[in-house]
Amino acid sequence: MAEPRIQVPPNCELTLGMTCIDKTTPGSTTWRMRADERFANPAGIVQGGFLSAMADSAMGSAVITWARGQGRRVVAANVEMKTSFMGAAKVGSTLDCTAHIVQGGSRVAFAEAEVVDGDGRIVARASSTYLLTDRT
């Protein structure tokens, strides 16, 4: 049976308008998106779920680059995630999310991410554990 094709970029990243701006170092990626008004909560700031989705995409891609750096092809499934919100992500601002692998093994990888606004203020931090499955 043929391996299913993976859409790159995935719909989540297309919907959020995320762009990978750096993936040169295995185990680390940086992403950027504009805080669009479509993602605002009633208070006029970006709803936390969108920040979490940004962090998840950045951490997941960091896992993939880390595995590739080891000569592995894997599918990474997020098995748990925690996001702490540190400040308001204002509509119209540019958000950067940098993720890196803290520790990785044959079956799991632990990642962290930080989202900053255009003024360099931290608006969210996240951590996650990913289950790794080798791709054939």
C-alpha positions as MATLAB code, in Angstrom:
seq = 'MAEPRIQVPPNCELTLGMTCIDKTTPGSTTWRMRADERFANPAGIVQGGFLSAMADSAMGSAVITWARGQGRRVVAANVEMKTSFMGAAKVGSTLDCTAHIVQGGSRVAFAEAEVVDGDGRIVARASSTYLLTDRT';
ca = [
       0.000    0.000    0.000;
       1.366    3.393   -0.954;
       2.166    5.879    1.778;
      -0.474    8.637    1.958;
       0.697   11.993    0.704;
       1.239   14.656    3.306;
       0.083   18.140    2.325;
       2.830   20.731    2.693;
       2.117   23.283    3.926;
      -0.775   21.846    5.928;
      -4.153   23.572    6.038;
      -3.591   24.804    9.603;
      -0.543   26.817    8.547;
      -2.356   28.112    5.457;
      -5.361   29.202    7.539;
      -3.167   30.976   10.100;
      -1.004   32.527    7.391;
       2.121   31.071    9.010;
       5.435   31.162    7.187;
       8.562   29.285    8.198;
      11.381   31.819    8.261;
      14.150   29.541    9.553;
      14.652   25.785    9.723;
      18.391   25.663    9.045;
      19.325   24.151   12.421;
      18.033   20.614   13.058;
      15.690   20.684   16.045;
      14.865   24.384   15.787;
      12.403   26.363   13.675;
      11.104   29.920   13.576;
       7.713   30.857   12.161;
       5.963   34.164   11.520;
       2.342   35.196   11.161;
       0.342   38.398   11.207;
      -2.141   38.627   14.074;
      -5.204   38.821   11.866;
      -8.456   40.297   13.137;
     -10.221   37.025   12.194;
      -8.434   35.464   15.198;
      -9.473   38.127   17.735;
     -11.570   37.397   20.783;
     -14.271   39.862   21.952;
     -11.592   41.888   23.801;
      -9.804   42.537   20.496;
      -6.716   40.400   21.103;
      -5.699   37.131   19.471;
      -7.570   34.220   21.059;
      -5.184   31.868   22.841;
      -6.064   28.816   20.781;
      -4.532   30.436   17.709;
      -1.307   31.122   19.605;
      -1.300   27.493   20.736;
      -1.819   26.316   17.162;
       1.121   28.449   16.045;
       3.323   26.988   18.780;
       2.188   23.434   17.959;
       3.073   23.853   14.281;
       6.468   25.328   15.149;
       7.276   22.607   17.684;
       6.047   19.841   15.394;
       8.250   21.047   12.568;
      11.198   21.337   14.977;
      10.679   17.646   15.803;
      10.759   16.769   12.105;
      13.984   18.744   11.478;
      15.548   17.160   14.577;
      14.698   13.653   13.345;
      15.966   14.406    9.838;
      19.215   15.614   11.375;
      19.566   12.097   12.779;
      18.834   10.509    9.415;
      15.288    9.524   10.408;
      11.958   10.074    8.694;
       9.169   10.245   11.268;
       5.576   11.192   11.819;
       5.255   13.244   15.008;
       1.981   13.179   16.947;
       1.420   15.679   19.736;
       0.405   13.703   22.830;
       0.211   16.589   25.302;
       0.734   20.326   25.243;
       0.752   23.180   27.730;
       0.543   26.846   26.778;
       1.071   29.764   29.143;
      -0.113   33.180   28.013;
       2.206   35.975   29.067;
       0.665   39.000   27.360;
      -1.813   40.218   24.779;
      -1.132   39.528   21.103;
      -2.638   42.602   19.494;
      -4.426   42.434   16.164;
      -2.186   43.739   13.398;
       1.067   42.804   15.100;
       3.601   40.409   13.624;
       4.142   37.308   15.734;
       7.286   35.178   15.660;
       7.394   31.715   17.200;
      10.693   29.962   17.818;
      10.640   26.288   18.780;
      13.394   23.899   19.746;
      13.830   20.334   20.890;
      14.749   20.039   24.554;
      15.243   16.256   24.547;
      14.567   13.511   22.073;
      14.741    9.752   21.951;
      13.701    6.891   19.739;
       9.970    7.158   20.600;
       9.350   10.635   22.036;
      10.645   14.179   21.756;
      10.064   17.070   24.134;
       9.807   20.560   22.589;
       9.363   24.143   23.776;
       8.270   27.279   21.943;
       8.067   31.002   22.579;
       5.812   33.462   20.751;
       6.864   37.121   20.679;
       5.154   40.155   19.194;
       6.717   42.751   16.907;
       8.060   44.658   19.913;
       9.860   41.554   21.212;
       7.409   40.992   24.084;
       6.714   37.382   24.987;
       3.010   36.687   24.507;
       3.050   32.889   24.984;
       5.262   29.961   25.905;
       4.427   26.352   25.193;
       5.824   22.899   25.796;
       4.821   19.609   24.274;
       5.629   15.930   24.044;
       5.546   14.282   20.623;
       5.230   10.565   19.923;
       7.475    9.535   17.039;
       6.630    6.856   14.506;
       9.171    5.954   11.839;
       8.028    6.433    8.247;
       8.995    3.738    5.809;
];
